[in-house]
Every structure is written in C-alpha cells, then in structure tokens.
Amino acid sequence: MGVKNIYERFIWFDDRVRQKKYPNTTSLAKQFEISVKTAQRDIEFMRDRLNCPLQYDSSLKGYFYEDETFSLPLIYLSSDELLSLMVAKKLLEDMSGSFMADEITSVIDKITSIIQKHSSGSGKMDEVLSFHLIEYSPTPEEIFRTVLEACIKKRALSFNYSSPARGEVTERRVDPYHLFNYMGTWHLIGYCHMRDDIRTFKINRIKNPVMLKDTFAVRQKFTFKDYFRSSFGLMKGHDTRQVTLRFTPGKAKWISDQIWHKDQKTRILEDGSLELSLPVAEFSEIAREIIKHGSGVEVIQPESLRQLIRSEAEKILKIYE
C-alpha cells in the first residue's frame, strides 16, 4: 500500500471528524475496503505519530477532536520520492556518522514508519541497503551546524583554517556559498577575503567558526553547477588542460562504463584499448587516479603529466628495490 493511499485515508478520517460525523474503525474500514485491524493502526498512527488530538466518544461510538483548531500535516510522496528520501537518509548516516541534525532524522523516520506500519514486509533499510566509504573525514556537529547555517542565511564566516601542505594555521573570513560532500568528506566553497578568490575548504580543518552579522552577495556570477562542471575532481581553476589517458584492453572493460567528467570523450582503439580525454585544472587528483590503475593506464598527454607520473613511478620503484 502506497504512502499516498494511506494519507488519503488520513484525510478522509480527518474530514469526517471535522464534520462531526464521529468516524470509527468500522466506517474507515468500510470506506477503503481494508481490515478493521488496519483501520485501527491508521487511527493510532494519526493520534500517536501525527499528534492528532483524537478522543473517542463512547456514546456516539466515534472520534472527535479535543482541539478543533488542529490542522493535519499533509505530506504526499510517490514511491520513487520515498525511496530517494530513504536512500539519502541512509547515505548521510553512513558517511557522516551521527552528526546530522536529529530533527532531520526524526522527520524522515516519521514518514518511513508509515510504510513499516502498513506493509506486510518487515525488512528495514539498514538490512537491505548500506554505503561503505573509505578515507573520509568525520566532521564535528557544532562546526557543521555553524557552516550550514551561515550558508543558508548568507552570513559571512570567520574561522581558523589549518593547511597540512603548508603546516600553518591562518585566520580566514569567508562568504560561504555552497556546502557539499566529496568522496565522503564535507567541503565548503566560498569567497575567501584573504585570497581574494573562490576557494574550497575541508570542514574538518575548520576550527572556531563564528557566523558574523554581515551578509553577502555571491560574487563573480558563481553557480555551484558550473563550478563542478569546470574540470575533473575537487581542484578547480580558471585554466584547464586536456588530459588523455590510454587504458589497456583489460582495464578498458572496467573503465568503459565510468563517467569521470561530463565533457569526457572516449574512443576504442583497434587493439581494444580505450582512450579517455577530459579537462583537468590541477594534476594532483588525476595523478592519484592514474597511479591507482598502475600499469593498466598510460598518460598520452600532456607531457608534463607524463613526467609527473614517471617521476612518481621511479620513487615507488626505489622503495621496493
């Protein structure tokens, strides 16, 4: 039974109560051709989970509202929408631990519990679906909440930011544009006043965030969709270079159905090898992907990336000599 049909029963019952028709389990079961037991579960759910102020009048053998100003919360979800919501909830839980706001989980649980109460299946989302992520960085809840609130309210942020590459901590003032999760780790995109440019910050490296009173307007005609489309991976830049990789026939079988970038181009060579071309702004991320595939991939262009991979391969070789 779908969520929409269940809510149709709730709406009908609510309407009959407001008209002082004193509906009960029998009338609900008859109207929708359901069992009296299912009708009773519907009424209990309205009272206990939707907080409907239902009271039973034994003399009239039906229900009425103790508070007639009550308004029934209406939520219509298709089966696809409900599934997407449940998957999103599970994904956020698995990749972020328990730091997501309890209120969000509570709302989703109320919706999904409708299905659990009115379906014959007993399977739970934890039993049929999970996400396993590696190398992700958990984020303290108080930091996440502050950054998210600043993004929503378009208020400037000040915080201390640690850079492992430089081994330093700097004070930053940032106009927070967009919060996103990349490979299981939360990042903030925003205009950095110190760098006078749009930068990306790992949330777990932010310390002592303070939401300021100052509001801001998005600069440089920034849109996060265009930002993500600009080049491969997390690192972005104004200038991109075209990278071409050639995968061996064995590797090509695994790579052929993968999307590395929306503007990528692929072609299959006569020997079964696959060439993948895509725009890249910075080599560090693409280099990690190349090295991960070992001897199964060769950099065709640019020459500077070929030399970078060659140098790294020589360093690896020395370790094992």
N, C-alpha and C positions, 0 to 999 in steps of 0.2 A: 504494500500500500504506500503510495507516494505521499510526500510531505504536504503537497497542495491539497490532496483529498482529506488528509487529517485536519488541516486548517479549515477546510470547508465545513467540516463537522463542528469545529470550534465556533466558527462564525454563525452557523445556523443556531447552535445552542445559545450563544450569546444573544442573538437577536430575539429568540423566544423568551429568554429571561427578561430582557428589557421590555418586551411587550406584556410582561406579567402573565405569561401562558403557563408558567411553572412546569418546564420540561423536566423529564427524568430519564433514567437509563432505558426504560421501555420505549418511550417516544423517540429517543435518539437512535436506538437500535432499529426501530421500525422504519424511520425516515431514510436511513442509509443502508438498510439491509445488512447489518452487522450483528454480531452476537452481543448479548446483554453484558457479558464479561468485558468485551472490547469497549462498549459504551461506558462502562463503569471506569475503565482505565482512562478514557478520554476526560471524563469529569474530574477524576482525581488529578490528572495532569494539569488541567486548567486551574484547579484550586491550589495545588502544591507547587507547581513549577512556573505557571504564568501569573500566579498571585491573584487569581480571580476571587473576589470576596463572596464566594458561593455559600449559601446557607440552605439547609433542607427544611421545608415546612411539612411536617408530618400530616397535618390536617388536609392540606391541598395536594400532598403526595408529589411535590415537585420542588425545584430550586428557585431561589431568588437572590438578588444582590443585596448584601448588607449595606454596601456603599454604592449608591446609584450613579455616582459621578465617575465610577471606574470606566477606563477605556481599554479594550482588549488590544494588546500589541499584535500587529499583523506582520507576518514575515512570509513571503512567497518565494519558494526556491524550487527550481526544476531539479531533476535528479542529477543532471550534469553540474549544476551550480553547487548542489550539496556535496557531491563528490569532490569538486575542486576545493571547496572550503575545508573539508575533512583532510584532504591531502596537504593543503597549505598549513593547517594546524600541526599535522604530524611532522612535516618538514621543518617548521620553525622549532618545534620541541626537540627534534633530534639533532639539529645543527647548532642550537643555541642554549641547550640545557634548560634551566628553569627561570632564566632572566626575563622572558617575555611577560608582559603585564598579566596579572591574574585575571583582570577583568575581561581581557580578550578570550582567554581560555574558558572562562565561565560562560560567556555568551555562546561560544561555539558548542560547548558541552550541552547547553540547554537545547540548542537546535538539534544536535545529533542524537540526543537522548529520545527525541520524538520517534525516530526510526527504531531505536532499540526497544522502545516500549510497544511499538505497533508492528513489528515484523516477526516472522516465525524464526528467522535466523538468530543465532546467539553470538556470532563472531564479532570481535571488537577490532577497531582499526589497528591497535597495537599488535594483534595476532596475524593480520594479513598484509600489513604494509609498514616498511621502515626505510630509513635512509642512513647510509654509512658514509661518513666523511672523515678524511684524514688531513692532518696538517692544518686544521682550522684553529683559530684563536678565540676562546670564550671571552665575552665582554661583561664587565660588572654592570649590574642592572641600573645602578644610580647614574652611571655615565651614559648608558644607552638612553635612559629616560630623558636626561637633560638635553642630549644632542637631538633626539627625536622631537621633543617639544619645541626646540629652537627652530628646527626645520619647518614644522607645521605653522608656527607663529611668525616666521620670517623675522626672527630676532638674532642679532649678532651674538657670537660666542667668543669667549676668551678662555684659553687653556694653555697648559704646558704640554709640549709635544716632544717625545724622545725619538731620536733617529739612530737606529743601530749602525747605519752606514757611517755616519759622522761621529758617533759616540758622544752626542751632545743633546742637551735639553733646551728648547727655545720657547719663549713666550709668543703665542700667536693670537691674533684677532682674526676671526673668520666669519664670513657671511655664509651660513650653511644652506646649500642648495638642495642636496639630494643624499639620502641615506640608502645604501644598497649592500647586499650580501654577495660577495665574490668568493667562490670556492669554499663556502662555509664560514668566511670571516667578514665581519661588518666593516664597511668603509664609509667615509663621509666625503662628498665632493663639495667644494665651496671655494669662494673667492678669498684668498689669503692676502691680507693687507701687507704683511711683511715681504712676501714675494711679488706682490702686485700682479697676481695671476691666479687662474683657477688651478687648484691642487687637490690631490686625493690624500686622505688621512686614514690610517688604520685606527679604528675606535679603541682597540685595546692599548694603543700607545698614547692615548689622550689621558692627561691627569688634571684633576682640579678644574673641570669645566664649569663655567659660570655663564648663564644666559643673561645678556645685557638688556638694558631698556631700549637701546637703539634698534630700530627696524631698518630694513634694507630693501632695495630693488635688485632684481637679478641683472647682472652686467653682461655685456658682450653677446647679447641675444642667445644666452645659454639655454639649451634644452637637453635633458639627460639622454633622450633617444639619439640625437645627433652625436652627442659625446661618446656614447657607447659604440656607435657605428663607425667612428672615425678610423679605428685601427684595431689590430689584434690585441687581446688581453687587457690588463688593467692599466698599463702605462700608456698615456696619451701624449700627443704633441701636435704642434701646428704643422710640422713637416713629416710626411710618411715616405717610406721606401717600399718598393715592391720586392717581396721575398718569394723565391721559387724553390720548392723542395721536391726532390725526386725519391719516391719510395719504391723499394724493391717489390717484385711481384708478390712475394709472400706477405709483406706488410700492406701492400695495396688493398688486399682483400679486407683488411680491418679498417683502413682509412677511407675507403671509397664512400661510405655512407655517413661520414662525420662532417659536421659543419664547424669550421674554425673561425670563419668570418662571413658576414652576409655578402660581401663582394668578392669572395674567393672564386677562382677559376681552376677547373681541373681538366686534365686530359690523360687518356690511357695511351701508352706507347705500344709499339708492336710487340715488345717482349713481355707485356703485362705490367710494366712499371707504371706508376701514377705520378704525374706532376701536379703539385698544388701551389698556386700563386695567390698571395694575399697581401694587403697593405699592413705595414708594421711601423710603429713610431719609435720603438725602443727595443733593443735586442735581448735584454735580459730574460724576459719571459719566453720568447720564442726559442731562445737558446736552450732553456731548460726542457722545453718540449722536444727539441731535436735530439738532445743528449739522451733523453728518456727512451728514444727508439733505437739508440745505438747504431749498429752497422746497417740497420734497415732503412736508413734515410741519408741522402746526400744533399747538401746545400748547393744549388746551381747558381743562384745569385742572391744578393750582391757579393762581391769578392770580400768585402770587409767582414761579412758574417761568416763566410767560408774560413777566413783566417782565425776568427774568434773561436769557432768550433774546433779547428785544427789545434790551436794552442791549448784549449781545454783538454782535448783528447791526449795530447802529449803529456800534460800534467798528470792525467789519470794513469797513463802508462807507466810513468816514473814511480808512482805509488806501488804498483804491482811488480815492478822489475826485481 
